[in-house]
Amino acid sequence: MKNKSIRLIGIICAVCTMISACKKDPHEVAHEPLTEAPAAVNYVVQGANIQINWTKPAEDFDYYTLELSKVENFSVLDRQEQVDADHESIILRNMDLAENYYVRIRTARSSPESFSDWANLVVVTNPSDILLPIKRADIDGSRVNVSWVFPQAENETADKITHIVLVPTFGLPREISLSDADKDAQKLTISELDQDMEYEIRIFNGSFLRGRQLFTTPASSINGVWTLSPHSDLKDAVERSINGDEILLNPGIYDSWDEEMYIGNKSITIKAADESVGATVYVKGFVLTGGGNTRLQFVGLDFSGARINRYKQEIPNTPDSRWNSWLVEMADDAADFDVVSFEDCTIRNYYTGLLNMQSGQVGSLVSIDNTIVRAMGNDGLHPFINVGAARIKKGMFTNSTFSNTNKLFIDVDREKNPENDIDFLFKNNTVDNSWSASAFDFKASKLPTKVRLENNIFSNIQCAANFFNNFAHVANDFDKRLINCNFFNVTSKSTIYGSNSSNMPVHNWELRHPNNKWNEVVPAFEMNDESHENPNSIREYPMAFDPEYVNAENGDFTIGQDSELRLVAAGTPIGDPRWW
């Protein structure tokens, strides 16, 4: 009997063990990798605080990780938060106003360690209470979808609203009462909006303002011409324009400092409607995404990469990589473009430079004429025009002024790209206090490359390397012409004859390097001996006169009336003609 009892107990224990083994541990599901990111992520700005809201995923996890940065790639984190798994919102307090913040949030499990994908959000801290920012996707022609979210609060008026007021830039305000259905849905569609109009949405509880947001309805073209005003949505017009369109900007300030504008396979011109007054465009940059038919032409515009506040005033100390890099850049998958040109423009405050290309990409023409360029390339790492192993077939840079610009003007690398030939003209330009590394870098260049430098003033330039970098390579046999160029206080590092330390005036040594064979030099070199039996018989290039600028520190490069340069020029402007 005792043995039977023992056997029975053993059988019962075995069955219990089997049943227990068959029962699914609810936590075993969590051992699968996390795949669901938080959904419907949105935000509300409440004074200096940001409330981030989201929808909780269905799968099991331990907590959320939230990261906040002013840098789009999150290389520098301003804040990192861990949020309980049962929460669906967080309030970030004491944020800076008039900032772009990048936010990302994901779910996390500790054991075994697993993370979902990031859910991303861009937050702009222009103060609002409950209204959600109105995005382009919320605007459909003459209709707009307005939404709101109530803050977490226990007072009885926290979720009370009565009506919305719609205030156009031009015209009379319009009051819209909110129905119970609107209040429950926390959204409203407003119709019959005017075209190309900026509106302010205000939401009230009685007479108490609960929040406000701005939005602009899209403009449209008439016979291929878009006529915009400072309140217009420039990005929308640029990206919806078609081949051959012209976008005219009426005088004023266009605020797109935090936006990139994408240009497909089309030709468009963006120009000031009144070229005598111009228009100022604060823009992060233009990205070329199309093919060989892409033509982007700018006329009469003042471009700035600085940030501006809600009153359209520049915020100081902002030309850095968090806000802008290149004014024009080719997308990774873009192959080529036809034309990028600037005429009668001003270009300033782009942290990296004017144009960036990548290996294998081709541009037919880059042109700058009658333009003032300043405060560019403060990163000190890139050329003004970054070609490298890409290719520009023709570059024409004329009648312009460059001050406080990049470490060098252009780099062309034929060593990495054997097809990298260029027809390069740099004529009637004034260059001051620029090019800290070198001026023009043509590596391993050969014919049919042509480089013509004519009627330029180069002044107050101290290059760490050679001013004419790679011009003196033995195999560097491209066509080089130097005509009526004035070098004043221009020095560069001497690397000939084994010296690596001396800083010498460019006109005294670099132009006469034994391997630097110029096809044309005007005025002619001054010689040590008439027979010119060896390259060292060249004593110097004679044009090195002080232009005696009227007020270079404040951007006035007018040639002084007593400057010897005026006598040498004999009535033909040398440098940017506007200063004569």
C-alpha positions as CSV (number, residue, x, y, z in Angstrom):
1,M,0.0,0.0,0.0
2,K,2.8,2.3,0.9
3,N,4.5,1.7,-2.5
4,K,1.2,2.4,-4.3
5,S,0.9,5.7,-2.5
6,I,4.5,6.6,-3.3
7,R,3.9,5.7,-7.0
8,L,0.6,7.7,-7.0
9,I,2.4,10.7,-5.6
10,G,5.2,10.3,-8.2
11,I,2.6,10.2,-11.0
12,I,0.8,13.2,-9.7
13,C,4.1,15.2,-9.4
14,A,5.1,14.1,-13.0
15,V,1.7,15.2,-14.4
16,C,2.0,18.5,-12.5
17,T,5.4,19.1,-13.9
18,M,4.2,18.3,-17.4
19,I,1.2,20.7,-17.0
20,S,3.5,23.3,-15.6
21,A,5.9,22.9,-18.6
22,C,3.0,23.2,-21.0
23,K,1.7,26.4,-19.5
24,K,2.9,29.4,-21.4
25,D,4.9,31.9,-19.3
26,P,3.3,35.2,-20.2
27,H,6.8,36.8,-20.0
28,E,8.2,34.5,-22.6
29,V,6.4,36.6,-25.3
30,A,8.5,39.5,-24.2
31,H,11.6,37.5,-25.3
32,E,10.7,38.3,-28.9
33,P,12.5,41.4,-30.3
34,L,10.5,44.6,-29.9
35,T,9.0,45.7,-33.2
36,E,6.4,48.3,-32.4
37,A,7.5,52.0,-32.0
38,P,5.2,54.4,-30.2
39,A,2.5,55.7,-32.6
40,A,0.8,59.0,-33.2
41,V,3.6,61.1,-31.6
42,N,2.7,64.8,-31.3
43,Y,3.4,67.7,-29.1
44,V,2.0,70.8,-27.5
45,V,4.1,73.8,-26.4
46,Q,2.9,75.3,-23.1
47,G,5.0,78.4,-22.4
48,A,8.6,77.1,-21.9
49,N,7.3,73.5,-21.5
50,I,6.7,70.9,-24.2
51,Q,4.2,68.1,-23.7
52,I,5.0,65.1,-25.9
53,N,2.1,62.6,-26.5
54,W,2.0,59.2,-28.1
55,T,0.0,56.0,-28.3
56,K,1.3,53.0,-26.4
57,P,2.3,49.9,-28.5
58,A,0.5,46.6,-27.8
59,E,3.6,44.4,-27.1
60,D,5.1,44.1,-23.6
61,F,8.1,46.2,-22.7
62,D,9.7,47.8,-19.6
63,Y,10.0,51.5,-20.4
64,Y,10.4,54.2,-23.0
65,T,13.7,56.0,-23.9
66,L,13.3,59.6,-25.1
67,E,16.1,61.7,-26.6
68,L,16.0,65.4,-27.3
69,S,18.6,67.3,-29.5
70,K,19.1,70.5,-31.4
71,V,21.1,68.5,-33.9
72,E,19.2,66.4,-36.5
73,N,21.5,63.5,-36.3
74,F,21.4,63.4,-32.5
75,S,25.2,63.6,-32.2
76,V,24.8,66.0,-29.3
77,L,22.0,65.3,-26.8
78,D,20.3,68.1,-24.9
79,R,18.2,65.7,-22.8
80,Q,17.6,62.0,-22.3
81,E,14.6,60.7,-20.4
82,Q,13.3,57.2,-19.3
83,V,9.5,57.0,-19.1
84,D,7.4,54.3,-17.4
85,A,5.8,51.8,-19.8
86,D,2.3,52.7,-18.7
87,H,2.6,56.4,-19.6
88,E,1.6,58.0,-22.9
89,S,3.0,61.5,-22.4
90,I,5.8,63.4,-20.8
91,I,6.3,67.1,-20.1
92,L,9.8,68.6,-20.8
93,R,10.2,71.7,-18.8
94,N,12.2,74.9,-19.2
95,M,12.9,74.6,-22.9
96,D,14.5,77.4,-25.0
97,L,12.0,79.3,-27.1
98,A,12.5,79.9,-30.9
99,E,14.4,76.6,-31.2
100,N,14.2,73.6,-33.4
101,Y,14.3,70.5,-31.3
102,Y,14.5,66.9,-32.7
103,V,12.8,64.3,-30.5
104,R,12.9,60.5,-30.8
105,I,11.2,57.9,-28.6
106,R,11.3,54.1,-28.6
107,T,10.3,51.2,-26.3
108,A,12.9,49.2,-24.4
109,R,13.2,45.9,-22.6
110,S,16.0,45.2,-20.1
111,S,16.2,41.4,-20.3
112,P,16.9,40.2,-22.8
113,E,17.9,43.7,-24.1
114,S,15.7,44.8,-27.0
115,F,14.6,48.2,-28.5
116,S,12.0,49.1,-31.0
117,D,12.6,51.5,-33.9
118,W,12.7,55.2,-33.1
119,A,9.6,57.3,-33.6
120,N,10.7,60.8,-34.6
121,L,9.3,64.3,-34.1
122,V,10.4,67.8,-34.9
123,V,9.4,70.4,-32.3
124,V,9.4,74.1,-32.9
125,T,9.1,76.1,-29.6
126,N,7.0,79.0,-30.7
127,P,4.6,79.3,-27.7
128,S,1.2,77.8,-27.9
129,D,-1.1,76.3,-25.4
130,I,-3.3,73.5,-26.8
131,L,-3.3,73.9,-30.6
132,L,-1.2,71.4,-32.5
133,P,1.2,72.9,-35.1
134,I,-0.5,73.1,-38.5
135,K,1.6,71.2,-41.1
136,R,1.4,71.4,-44.9
137,A,-0.4,68.0,-44.9
138,D,-3.2,69.6,-42.8
139,I,-3.8,72.2,-45.6
140,D,-5.8,71.2,-48.7
141,G,-6.3,74.1,-51.1
142,S,-9.0,76.2,-49.4
143,R,-9.4,73.9,-46.4
144,V,-7.4,73.4,-43.2
145,N,-7.6,70.7,-40.5
146,V,-7.1,72.1,-37.0
147,S,-6.5,69.9,-33.9
148,W,-5.8,70.4,-30.3
149,V,-4.7,68.5,-27.2
150,F,-5.5,69.4,-23.6
151,P,-2.7,69.6,-21.1
152,Q,-2.5,67.3,-18.1
153,A,-4.1,69.2,-15.3
154,E,-6.7,68.7,-12.6
155,N,-8.5,72.1,-12.7
156,E,-12.0,72.1,-14.1
157,T,-11.3,74.5,-17.0
158,A,-8.3,72.5,-18.4
159,D,-10.5,71.0,-21.2
160,K,-12.9,73.9,-21.7
161,I,-13.0,75.7,-25.1
162,T,-15.8,77.6,-26.8
163,H,-14.8,79.0,-30.2
164,I,-12.1,79.6,-32.7
165,V,-11.2,82.9,-34.4
166,L,-9.5,82.9,-37.8
167,V,-7.5,86.0,-38.5
168,P,-6.2,86.6,-42.0
169,T,-3.2,88.8,-42.8
170,F,-5.5,90.9,-45.0
171,G,-9.2,91.1,-44.4
172,L,-11.7,90.6,-41.5
173,P,-11.5,88.0,-38.7
174,R,-13.9,85.1,-38.7
175,E,-15.4,83.5,-35.6
176,I,-16.3,79.8,-35.5
177,S,-18.3,78.3,-32.6
178,L,-17.3,74.8,-31.6
179,S,-20.0,72.2,-31.4
180,D,-20.0,69.4,-28.9
181,A,-18.9,67.0,-31.7
182,D,-15.9,69.3,-32.5
183,K,-15.0,69.4,-28.8
184,D,-15.2,65.6,-28.4
185,A,-13.2,65.0,-31.6
186,Q,-10.7,67.7,-30.7
187,K,-10.4,68.8,-34.3
188,L,-12.2,71.0,-36.8
189,T,-12.0,71.4,-40.6
190,I,-12.3,75.1,-41.8
191,S,-13.3,75.7,-45.4
192,E,-13.5,78.7,-47.8
193,L,-10.0,80.0,-47.2
194,D,-8.4,82.5,-49.5
195,Q,-5.5,81.5,-51.7
196,D,-2.0,82.5,-50.8
197,M,-3.0,83.9,-47.4
198,E,-1.4,83.7,-44.0
199,Y,-3.9,83.0,-41.2
200,E,-3.6,83.0,-37.4
201,I,-5.8,80.4,-35.6
202,R,-6.8,81.4,-32.1
203,I,-8.7,79.1,-29.8
204,F,-10.7,80.5,-26.8
205,N,-12.5,79.5,-23.7
206,G,-14.9,82.5,-23.5
207,S,-12.6,85.5,-23.7
208,F,-9.5,83.5,-22.5
209,L,-7.0,82.7,-25.2
210,R,-6.0,79.1,-25.0
211,G,-3.6,79.0,-28.0
212,R,-2.6,80.2,-31.4
213,Q,-0.9,78.9,-34.5
214,L,0.0,80.3,-37.9
215,F,-0.4,78.7,-41.3
216,T,-0.4,79.8,-45.0
217,T,-2.6,78.6,-47.8
218,P,-0.8,77.7,-51.0
219,A,-0.2,80.1,-53.9
220,S,-0.7,79.2,-57.5
221,S,1.0,80.3,-60.8
222,I,-0.5,82.3,-63.6
223,N,0.9,81.4,-67.0
224,G,4.0,79.9,-65.4
225,V,4.6,82.9,-63.1
226,W,4.3,82.7,-59.3
227,T,4.1,86.1,-57.5
228,L,4.8,85.7,-53.8
229,S,4.8,88.0,-50.8
230,P,6.8,87.6,-47.6
231,H,3.9,85.6,-45.9
232,S,3.7,83.1,-48.8
233,D,4.8,79.5,-48.6
234,L,8.0,79.7,-50.6
235,K,8.9,76.0,-50.1
236,D,5.5,74.9,-51.4
237,A,5.8,77.1,-54.5
238,V,9.3,76.0,-55.2
239,E,8.5,72.3,-55.0
240,R,5.1,72.5,-56.8
241,S,6.5,74.6,-59.7
242,I,7.0,73.0,-63.0
243,N,9.6,73.2,-65.8
244,G,10.1,76.8,-67.0
245,D,8.3,78.5,-64.1
246,E,9.4,81.8,-62.7
247,I,8.9,82.6,-59.0
248,L,8.8,86.4,-58.3
249,L,9.4,87.5,-54.7
250,N,7.9,90.8,-53.7
251,P,10.1,93.0,-51.4
252,G,10.4,91.8,-47.8
253,I,11.8,89.0,-45.6
254,Y,11.0,85.4,-46.4
255,D,11.2,83.1,-43.4
256,S,12.3,79.6,-44.4
257,W,15.4,79.4,-42.2
258,D,14.7,75.9,-41.0
259,E,13.6,74.4,-44.3
260,E,15.3,72.6,-47.2
261,M,13.7,73.0,-50.6
262,Y,13.9,70.2,-53.1
263,I,14.4,70.8,-56.8
264,G,13.6,67.9,-59.2
265,N,14.3,67.5,-62.9
266,K,13.1,71.0,-64.0
267,S,14.2,74.5,-64.8
268,I,13.0,77.3,-62.5
269,T,14.1,80.9,-61.9
270,I,13.6,82.5,-58.5
271,K,14.1,86.3,-58.6
272,A,13.2,89.6,-57.0
273,A,10.0,91.1,-58.4
274,D,11.6,94.5,-58.0
275,E,15.3,94.1,-58.6
276,S,16.0,97.7,-57.3
277,V,14.7,96.7,-53.9
278,G,15.3,92.9,-53.8
279,A,14.0,90.4,-51.3
280,T,15.7,88.7,-48.4
281,V,15.4,84.9,-48.2
282,Y,16.4,83.0,-45.0
283,V,16.6,79.4,-46.1
284,K,18.4,76.3,-44.8
285,G,19.3,75.2,-48.3
286,F,18.2,73.9,-51.8
287,V,18.7,70.2,-52.6
288,L,19.0,69.1,-56.2
289,T,17.3,65.8,-56.7
290,G,16.8,65.7,-60.5
291,G,18.9,64.9,-63.5
292,G,20.6,66.8,-66.3
293,N,17.7,69.1,-67.0
294,T,17.8,70.7,-63.6
295,R,18.4,74.5,-63.8
296,L,18.2,76.6,-60.7
297,Q,18.7,80.4,-61.3
298,F,18.6,83.1,-58.7
299,V,18.4,86.8,-59.5
300,G,18.4,89.9,-57.2
301,L,18.0,88.0,-53.9
302,D,19.7,88.3,-50.5
303,F,20.3,84.8,-49.1
304,S,21.2,84.2,-45.5
305,G,21.7,81.0,-43.5
306,A,21.2,82.7,-40.2
307,R,18.2,82.0,-38.0
308,I,15.5,84.7,-37.4
309,N,13.0,85.0,-34.6
310,R,9.2,85.5,-34.9
311,Y,9.8,89.3,-35.5
312,K,12.1,88.4,-38.5
313,Q,15.2,89.7,-36.7
314,E,18.4,87.7,-37.1
315,I,19.4,85.8,-34.0
316,P,23.2,86.5,-33.4
317,N,25.9,83.8,-33.4
318,T,23.8,81.4,-35.4
319,P,25.8,80.6,-38.6
320,D,26.7,77.0,-37.5
321,S,26.0,73.5,-38.8
322,R,22.9,73.0,-36.6
323,W,20.9,75.5,-38.8
324,N,22.5,75.3,-42.2
325,S,25.4,73.9,-44.1
326,W,25.4,74.3,-47.9
327,L,23.2,76.8,-49.7
328,V,22.9,74.3,-52.7
329,E,23.6,70.6,-52.4
330,M,23.2,67.6,-54.7
331,A,21.2,64.7,-53.2
332,D,23.0,61.4,-52.8
333,D,21.1,59.8,-55.7
334,A,21.2,62.8,-58.0
335,A,23.4,62.3,-61.1
336,D,23.9,65.7,-62.7
337,F,22.5,69.2,-63.2
338,D,22.5,71.7,-66.0
339,V,22.9,75.1,-64.4
340,V,23.2,76.7,-61.0
341,S,23.5,80.5,-61.2
342,F,23.5,83.6,-59.1
343,E,23.1,87.1,-60.6
344,D,22.9,90.3,-58.6
345,C,22.6,88.5,-55.3
346,T,24.0,88.6,-51.8
347,I,25.1,85.3,-50.2
348,R,26.0,85.1,-46.5
349,N,26.1,83.0,-43.3
350,Y,26.3,79.5,-44.7
351,Y,28.5,77.5,-42.3
352,T,29.9,75.1,-44.9
353,G,29.8,76.7,-48.3
354,L,27.9,77.5,-51.5
355,L,27.7,74.2,-53.4
356,N,28.4,70.6,-52.5
357,M,28.8,67.7,-55.0
358,Q,29.8,64.1,-54.5
359,S,32.0,61.8,-56.5
360,G,30.7,61.0,-60.0
361,Q,28.1,63.8,-60.1
362,V,28.3,66.3,-62.9
363,G,27.2,69.9,-63.3
364,S,27.3,71.7,-66.7
365,L,27.6,75.3,-65.5
366,V,28.0,77.1,-62.2
367,S,27.9,80.9,-62.5
368,I,28.1,83.8,-60.1
369,D,27.9,87.4,-61.5
370,N,27.6,90.8,-59.8
371,T,27.2,89.2,-56.4
372,I,28.5,89.9,-52.9
373,V,29.6,86.9,-50.9
374,R,30.6,87.1,-47.2
375,A,30.8,85.2,-43.9
376,M,30.8,81.8,-45.6
377,G,32.5,78.5,-44.6
378,N,33.1,79.3,-40.9
379,D,33.7,75.6,-40.3
380,G,37.1,76.1,-41.9
381,L,36.9,72.6,-43.5
382,H,35.5,72.9,-47.0
383,P,35.9,74.7,-50.2
384,F,33.4,77.4,-51.2
385,I,32.5,75.1,-54.2
386,N,33.2,71.5,-53.3
387,V,33.8,69.6,-56.5
388,G,36.6,67.1,-55.6
389,A,36.0,63.9,-57.6
390,A,32.7,65.2,-59.0
391,R,32.8,67.5,-62.1
392,I,31.8,71.0,-63.2
393,K,32.2,71.4,-66.9
394,K,32.2,75.2,-66.8
395,G,32.6,77.8,-64.0
396,M,32.1,81.5,-64.6
397,F,32.7,83.8,-61.6
398,T,32.6,87.5,-62.6
399,N,32.1,91.0,-61.3
400,S,31.7,89.9,-57.6
401,T,33.1,90.4,-54.2
402,F,34.2,87.7,-51.8
403,S,35.1,88.6,-48.2
404,N,35.6,86.4,-45.1
405,T,34.9,83.2,-47.1
406,N,35.9,79.5,-47.1
407,K,39.4,78.0,-46.7
408,L,39.6,77.9,-50.5
409,F,37.5,78.8,-53.4
410,I,37.3,75.5,-55.4
411,D,38.9,72.1,-55.5
412,V,39.0,70.0,-58.7
413,D,40.5,66.5,-58.3
414,R,41.4,64.9,-61.7
415,E,43.5,62.3,-60.0
416,K,40.3,60.6,-58.6
417,N,38.2,61.5,-61.6
418,P,40.2,61.4,-65.0
419,E,37.2,63.1,-66.7
420,N,37.4,66.1,-64.4
421,D,38.2,68.8,-66.9
422,I,36.8,72.3,-66.4
423,D,36.6,75.6,-68.3
424,F,37.2,78.1,-65.4
425,L,36.9,81.9,-65.6
426,F,37.6,84.1,-62.6
427,K,37.3,87.7,-63.8
428,N,36.8,91.1,-62.3
429,N,36.4,89.9,-58.7
430,T,37.6,91.5,-55.4
431,V,38.7,88.9,-52.8
432,D,39.6,90.0,-49.3
433,N,40.4,88.3,-46.0
434,S,39.5,84.8,-47.4
435,W,41.0,81.4,-48.4
436,S,43.0,80.5,-45.3
437,A,44.3,77.2,-46.8
438,S,44.7,78.0,-50.5
439,A,42.8,79.7,-53.4
440,F,42.4,77.4,-56.3
441,D,43.3,73.7,-56.2
442,F,43.5,71.8,-59.5
443,K,44.9,68.4,-58.8
444,A,46.5,66.5,-61.6
445,S,44.7,68.7,-64.1
446,K,45.5,68.5,-67.8
447,L,44.3,69.9,-71.1
448,P,41.6,70.6,-72.0
449,T,41.2,72.2,-68.6
450,K,41.5,76.0,-68.9
451,V,42.0,78.4,-66.0
452,R,41.8,82.1,-66.7
453,L,42.3,84.7,-63.9
454,E,41.7,88.2,-65.2
455,N,41.4,91.7,-63.7
456,N,41.1,90.5,-60.1
457,I,42.2,92.0,-56.7
458,F,43.4,89.5,-54.2
459,S,44.1,91.2,-50.8
460,N,44.9,90.4,-47.2
461,I,45.0,86.7,-47.7
462,Q,47.3,84.4,-45.7
463,C,47.2,80.8,-47.0
464,A,48.5,77.9,-44.9
465,A,49.3,76.0,-48.2
466,N,50.0,77.3,-51.7
467,F,47.8,80.0,-53.1
468,F,47.8,78.2,-56.5
469,N,47.7,74.7,-55.0
470,N,48.9,71.9,-57.3
471,F,49.5,74.3,-60.2
472,A,53.2,73.4,-60.1
473,H,53.0,69.7,-60.5
474,V,55.2,68.5,-63.3
475,A,52.4,66.7,-65.1
476,N,50.0,69.5,-64.5
477,D,49.9,70.9,-68.0
478,F,46.5,72.6,-68.2
479,D,46.0,76.0,-69.8
480,K,46.8,78.7,-67.2
481,R,46.5,82.5,-67.9
482,L,47.1,85.3,-65.5
483,I,46.0,88.7,-66.7
484,N,46.0,92.0,-64.7
485,C,45.6,90.5,-61.3
486,N,46.7,92.5,-58.3
487,F,48.2,90.7,-55.2
488,F,48.3,92.9,-52.1
489,N,49.4,91.4,-48.8
490,V,48.9,87.9,-50.1
491,T,51.2,85.3,-48.5
492,S,51.4,81.5,-48.7
493,K,53.5,78.7,-47.4
494,S,56.7,78.3,-49.5
495,T,57.2,74.6,-50.4
496,I,59.8,75.0,-53.2
497,Y,63.5,74.3,-52.7
498,G,62.7,72.3,-49.6
499,S,61.5,75.1,-47.4
500,N,58.4,74.5,-45.3
501,S,58.4,77.5,-43.0
502,S,58.7,80.8,-44.8
503,N,55.7,82.9,-45.6
504,M,56.5,84.9,-48.8
505,P,54.4,87.2,-50.9
506,V,52.8,85.2,-53.7
507,H,53.9,87.5,-56.4
508,N,57.5,87.1,-55.4
509,W,57.9,83.3,-55.6
510,E,54.9,81.1,-56.3
511,L,54.1,82.4,-59.8
512,R,57.7,81.7,-60.8
513,H,57.9,78.1,-59.7
514,P,60.0,76.2,-62.2
515,N,57.2,73.8,-63.1
516,N,54.5,76.4,-63.2
517,K,54.4,77.2,-66.9
518,W,51.9,79.9,-67.6
519,N,50.4,80.2,-71.1
520,E,49.9,83.9,-70.8
521,V,51.0,86.5,-68.2
522,V,50.0,90.2,-68.4
523,P,51.8,92.3,-67.4
524,A,54.9,90.3,-68.1
525,F,57.1,89.0,-65.3
526,E,60.0,91.2,-64.3
527,M,63.2,89.3,-65.1
528,N,66.6,89.0,-63.5
529,D,68.1,88.4,-66.9
530,E,66.9,89.2,-70.3
531,S,67.7,85.8,-71.8
532,H,65.5,84.0,-69.3
533,E,67.8,81.1,-69.3
534,N,66.2,79.4,-66.3
535,P,62.9,79.8,-64.5
536,N,64.6,81.5,-61.6
537,S,65.4,84.4,-63.8
538,I,61.8,85.6,-63.1
539,R,62.1,88.1,-60.3
540,E,58.4,88.9,-59.7
541,Y,55.0,89.6,-61.0
542,P,54.7,93.3,-60.9
543,M,51.1,94.0,-59.8
544,A,51.1,94.3,-56.0
545,F,49.5,97.7,-55.1
546,D,47.5,98.7,-52.0
547,P,43.9,99.2,-53.1
548,E,43.4,101.5,-50.1
549,Y,39.8,100.4,-49.6
550,V,37.5,103.0,-48.2
551,N,36.1,100.8,-45.4
552,A,36.7,97.1,-45.9
553,E,35.7,96.2,-42.3
554,N,32.2,97.4,-43.1
555,G,32.0,95.9,-46.6
556,D,33.0,99.0,-48.6
557,F,35.8,98.0,-51.0
558,T,35.8,101.2,-53.0
559,I,39.3,101.8,-54.3
560,G,40.9,104.8,-52.7
561,Q,41.3,107.8,-54.9
562,D,45.0,107.9,-54.2
563,S,45.7,104.2,-54.8
564,E,48.4,103.5,-57.4
565,L,46.0,100.8,-58.6
566,R,43.8,103.4,-60.2
567,L,46.8,104.7,-62.3
568,V,47.8,101.2,-63.3
569,A,44.3,100.3,-64.4
570,A,44.1,103.2,-66.7
571,G,40.4,103.4,-66.6
572,T,39.8,99.6,-66.8
573,P,38.3,98.3,-63.5
574,I,40.4,95.7,-61.7
575,G,38.4,93.8,-59.2
576,D,34.7,94.1,-58.8
577,P,33.6,97.1,-61.0
578,R,31.1,98.3,-58.4
579,W,34.0,99.6,-56.3
580,W,35.5,101.9,-59.0
